Amino acid sequence: MAGKSSINRLPPMVKAYIHKLLREDRMTLDDMLADIQSRFPNEKAPSRSALSRFKVGFEQLTEKARQHREQHRHRVEPEAR
């Protein structure tokens, strides 16, 4: 079984910032890493591969949440006939 993600071991402030960057989806992985390193110089930045794996999991989670909202919306607001 895999160990805890290096991103999940980061301080909550750094992890929250990574979540924010992923939600905004405006930067490449390399830009995100450079931004994280400059904003939190005293923290160990995650590796590019760790950030990539975390991004994939984050995207899967947000897609699943979007699907659940859509399903709920269709149940609550039935289509007009």
N, C-alpha and C positions, 0 to 999 in steps of 0.2 A: 504494500500500500504506500502511496506517495506521501511525502511529508507535507507540512503546512507551507503554503506558498510564501516566498520571500516577501511578497507585497503584503500579505496578511500579517506578517511579523513587523511591519513598519509602524511607526507611531500613528495614532489615529488622524492627526492633522495631515500627515503626508498621504496617507491612504485616502482621506476625503478629497484631497487635491487631485489625486490620480483619478478618482471617480468623476470629479468635475470635468477634467480634461477629456475623459472618455465620453461623457454625456454630450459635451460640446462637439466632439468629433471634428476638430478643425486642424489638428496637427498630425504630422507623421510620427511614427514611433521615435525616430531620431530626434525630432524637434521636442517631443514630450520629454525624452530623457534629458536633453540639454536644459529644458525649462525646469524640470524637477531638481537637477543638480545645482542650478543657479539659485533657485528659490530656497532650497534646503541644503546648504553647503556642508552642514555638520552631520547630516544623515547619510547613510550608505544608500546610494541609489540602486534600484533594481537593475538587473541585467536587461538587455534588449529582448532576449528570448523570454524572460520571466514576464516582462511587460506585454509581449505579444501573446503569450498563453493567457494572461489575465484578461487581455482585451477580448480574446475569443470567448472566454467564459462569460464576460460581462455582456457581450453582444448577444449570446445565446439567452442569457437571463432576461435582458431587456426585450428581446423578441418574444419570449414566452409570456412576459407580462403584457405586452401589446396584444397578443392573441387572446389572452384571458379577458382583457378589457373589451375587445371586439365581441367576444362571445357573450359577455355580460350585457353589452349594449344591445345586441340583437335580441336577447331575452327580455330586456326591459322595454325596449322600443321596437315592437314588432313592425315589420314593413307594412305600409298602407296598401290596401288591396284595391 
